[in-house]
Structure formats: C-alpha cells, structure tokens
Amino acid sequence: MRAPWIAELDTSDWPKWKNNAACMYYPLELFFGDEREVTSKHTEPRSKDQTQQAKRVCITCPVMAECLVWSMQRGYQWGVFGMMTEHERKRLKERFSAYREQEEGQEADEVAA
Ligand code: SF4
C-alpha cells in the first residue's frame, strides 16, 4: 500500500519511473523533514536519523539513478533524492562544474597550442 501523502499530490506530470520509487511506501517527512526540524538548529531539515533512514530506503530503490539525475536537473534544494541530501547534491554539482571548467580550459589550451 502506498503512503497516504501520494493521494494528496497531483502526480499526472511525474515521469513513469516514479511508479517504481521505493519511497512511495514511506512517510514524506523521512525525505523532506518536518517543520519541527526546520526550526531547530539542524542545518538540514531532517534529523540525522531521518536522513539515514531515507538513504536506507534509497539504496533499495530500483530507480535511484533516474531520481538523482531528475532532482539535479531540476535543482531541488530540499530533500533526499537518489541517496543524496541537498548538501551532498550541491557539493556534487560544484565538483562537476569545477571539473567541466578544467576540461574546457584544457581544450582551449590545446586549440591555442
Ligand atoms: S532514490 Fe530515494 S528518493 Fe529517489 S525515488 Fe528512490 S527511494 Fe525515492
């Protein structure tokens, strides 16, 4: 049985792979936190325990790669997607940007040589 929160969402524009998402059977707060945590001193809107539980769900998910790419393409700022927190996705994006800049610099150097 799916989590009750699914019934409250308009899922008509969701990609088909989301139908196989393991998180459909878990509470939304596990992945996004809740108001109690947002107003606490945590830098993320979830407790560490919530984040670890969410990641344990993600690791079983058959669409983890699709989910991570989807969330990064959309620049989601909150939530665990594809086994990564918002901060981990931000760091990954920064590292990828730095790598791409380095690659472009090397290509420009090769053209100039
Ligand atoms: S990877 Fe995690 S957040 Fe993404 S669909 Fe699967 S269970 Fe949900």
Boltz pocket constraint, residues with backbone or C-beta under 6 A from the ligand:
constraints:
  - pocket:
      binder: B
      contacts: [[A, 21], [A, 22], [A, 23], [A, 24], [A, 31], [A, 54], [A, 57], [A, 58], [A, 59], [A, 61], [A, 62], [A, 63], [A, 64], [A, 65], [A, 67], [A, 68], [A, 80], [A, 81], [A, 82], [A, 83]]
      max_distance: 6.0
